[in-house]
Amino acid sequence: MTITVQALETVMADGWRAVEEDHLGDWLLRASSGFTQRGNSALTVGRPGAPLTAAIDIVEQWYAARSLPARFCLLTDAAGRVTDEPLNDVLSTRGYLPASATLTMIGSCADLPQLTEATAGVDADARLSPEWLAGFAAYRSIVPGPAEAILTGSRSQLFLSIPDTSDAGGRPVATARMSIYPGWAGLHAMWVAPERRREGLATAIVAAVAHLGQEHHMPQVYLQVEHSNEVARAAYRRMGFRDHHGHVYLAKPLGG
């Protein structure tokens, strides 16, 4: 299972589409009213089609026109080292600071956990339901409108959940979003209710993604997890995922 960083970034760009997107050469500028760093950052893969300092000026102006801070997404290797040193150096001299170093992990559906009779039941729905969105909003702030647009913005996606049979309101105890792209499934927004962790619910969702991937000709899965989340990284490795590459966001501090 081999894929280049640039090719995988193309796959993943469809897995979390911003509300507004524009291109500067190969760079992808994304804006979503501030909802998620990924949806409000310039993905700096390839060349910007302009001298570096001029390209940075254009990005800053693009975000300023939308009343958003300029944020650059720079690729890293799996250890978290930035691979575009010239861009990193110029941004650093302008006062940009790194944050939210993130690792991309990939796995073959055949090597991930498989569904068994003991696996918790996972529902898959092409529709973004109020119950699923309530579970998503239980662990992160959302911006109504942009949040729904991003969550439903891929060429295709499924919303996975494990229902809480004791909750009359129908809010699930675990959720995830599965984006669909030729050959690849993306695992996003994994969440398990704190009181239900260590029950195998995350493993059940991964097994459901692997099953759906194998059924629908998507033999490989990717996910992204922050480098600082060592518990989640270790859990995904035990499930069969391996490190591929990463990214880090560079932005100026508030008031900077």
Helices and strands as residue ranges (DSSP letters): H 5-15, E 20-24, E 27-31, G 38-40, E 42-43, H 52-64, E 71-76, H 85-93, E 97-108, G 109-111, E 123-125, H 130-137, H 146-151, E 157-162, E 174-181, E 184-192, G 194-196, H 201-215, E 220-226, H 230-239, E 242-251
